[in-house]
Amino acid sequence: MKRNVFIPFILLLILSWAMNTSIARADDIEEFNAAVQRYNDSLVHWDADIIADIEAEAFGFTYALSYLTQNKIMDKELWKKELKELISQYEYYDYEIVTAQTFVIGNTGIACGNYKVSRKHREYAWVSAKKRWSSTWVKTEGQWKLVFYHFELIDAWR
């Protein structure tokens, strides 16, 4: 009878270990974290070349849908040019990743977190904001590709 009491306890212990076990290989997680870090660093440093290279595989980044074809940016060089023009409109731009988390399940990766941004456009008032972000990635042909990026305002002040 005493042995039967411990069986549910042992099963719960095994289940708790299984819940904390990653369903992705360690090198996939490491490669995914590096891809997310590379993209976040390009945003922090406003590196239009890297941003455009990564976003060229993604969906939903341009405000002008005419540049999108089959959910991909049609003309990467034009997108780089537009990003550089956008960046040049700011006298000051500071972007700080505050939190970041990553999760990998099979060939899909999810990253999310918060960031703070302060900027001064040449023609508009100084703006500071806290935002949350998330991105979805898929590993294809041995590389992590950004599929979608989303951010939204948490709090803003002037």
C-alpha positions in Angstrom: 0.0 0.0 0.0 2.8 2.4 0.8 4.3 2.0 -2.7 1.1 3.0 -4.3 1.1 6.3 -2.5 4.5 7.3 -4.1 3.5 6.4 -7.7 1.5 9.7 -8.2 4.3 11.7 -6.7 6.9 10.1 -9.0 4.6 10.7 -12.0 4.2 14.3 -11.1 7.9 14.7 -10.7 8.6 13.2 -14.1 5.9 15.4 -15.7 7.4 18.5 -14.1 10.8 17.7 -15.6 9.2 17.1 -19.0 7.5 20.5 -18.9 10.8 22.3 -18.3 12.6 20.4 -21.1 13.2 22.3 -24.2 11.8 20.9 -27.4 14.6 22.3 -29.5 18.2 21.5 -29.9 20.7 23.6 -27.9 22.4 24.8 -31.1 19.1 25.9 -32.6 18.4 27.9 -29.5 21.8 29.5 -29.6 21.5 30.3 -33.3 18.1 31.8 -32.8 19.2 33.9 -29.9 22.1 35.2 -32.1 19.7 36.0 -34.9 17.4 37.9 -32.6 20.4 39.8 -31.0 21.7 40.7 -34.5 18.3 42.2 -35.5 17.9 44.0 -32.2 21.4 45.4 -32.4 20.7 46.7 -35.9 17.6 48.5 -34.6 19.5 50.0 -31.7 22.3 51.2 -34.0 20.0 52.1 -36.8 22.0 50.0 -39.3 19.7 50.2 -42.3 21.7 47.7 -44.3 21.3 44.9 -41.7 17.7 45.9 -41.0 16.8 45.7 -44.7 18.7 42.4 -45.2 16.8 40.8 -42.3 13.4 42.4 -43.1 13.6 41.4 -46.8 12.4 38.0 -45.8 9.7 39.3 -43.6 6.1 40.3 -44.0 4.5 43.6 -43.1 7.4 46.1 -42.7 6.6 48.8 -45.2 4.0 51.4 -45.0 3.6 51.3 -48.8 2.3 47.9 -49.7 3.4 48.4 -53.3 6.9 47.2 -52.2 5.5 43.8 -51.0 5.2 40.9 -53.4 4.1 37.4 -52.1 4.7 38.6 -48.5 8.3 39.7 -49.2 9.9 43.0 -49.9 10.1 43.3 -53.6 13.1 45.6 -53.8 15.6 45.3 -50.9 17.8 48.2 -52.2 14.7 50.5 -52.4 13.8 49.5 -48.8 17.4 50.3 -47.6 17.2 53.7 -49.3 13.8 54.5 -47.6 15.2 53.4 -44.2 18.2 55.6 -44.6 16.0 58.5 -45.6 13.8 57.9 -42.5 16.8 57.8 -40.2 18.3 61.0 -41.7 15.1 62.9 -40.6 16.1 62.5 -36.9 18.5 64.8 -35.0 18.6 62.3 -32.2 17.5 58.7 -31.8 18.1 56.4 -28.8 16.7 52.9 -28.7 17.3 50.6 -25.7 16.2 47.0 -25.4 15.0 46.7 -21.8 13.9 43.1 -21.7 14.1 40.2 -24.2 12.9 36.6 -24.0 13.2 33.9 -26.6 11.4 30.6 -27.1 12.0 27.9 -29.7 9.7 25.0 -30.6 11.0 22.9 -33.5 11.8 25.3 -36.4 9.8 28.2 -35.0 11.1 30.9 -32.7 9.3 33.6 -30.8 11.1 36.6 -29.3 9.5 39.3 -27.2 10.3 42.1 -24.8 10.2 45.8 -24.0 12.2 48.7 -25.2 12.6 52.5 -24.6 13.0 54.9 -27.4 13.7 58.6 -27.4 13.9 60.6 -30.6 13.9 64.1 -31.9 12.6 64.6 -35.5 13.9 67.7 -37.3 10.4 69.0 -37.7 8.5 67.7 -34.7 8.8 67.7 -30.9 11.0 65.4 -28.8 9.2 62.0 -28.1 10.1 59.3 -25.6 8.2 56.1 -25.3 8.1 52.7 -23.8 7.0 49.9 -26.2 6.6 46.2 -26.2 7.7 44.1 -29.2 7.4 40.6 -30.4 8.8 38.7 -33.5 8.2 35.4 -35.1 11.0 33.5 -36.9 11.2 30.3 -38.9 14.3 28.2 -39.5 14.5 27.5 -43.2 17.5 26.3 -45.2 19.6 26.3 -42.1 19.0 29.9 -41.2 16.6 31.8 -38.9 14.4 34.1 -41.0 12.3 36.8 -39.5 8.6 36.3 -40.5 6.8 39.0 -38.6 7.6 41.8 -36.2 5.2 43.8 -34.1 5.5 46.6 -31.6 3.0 48.6 -29.7 3.0 51.6 -27.4 3.0 51.1 -23.6 3.6 54.7 -22.5 4.7 57.9 -24.2 5.7 61.4 -23.0 7.1 64.5 -24.6 
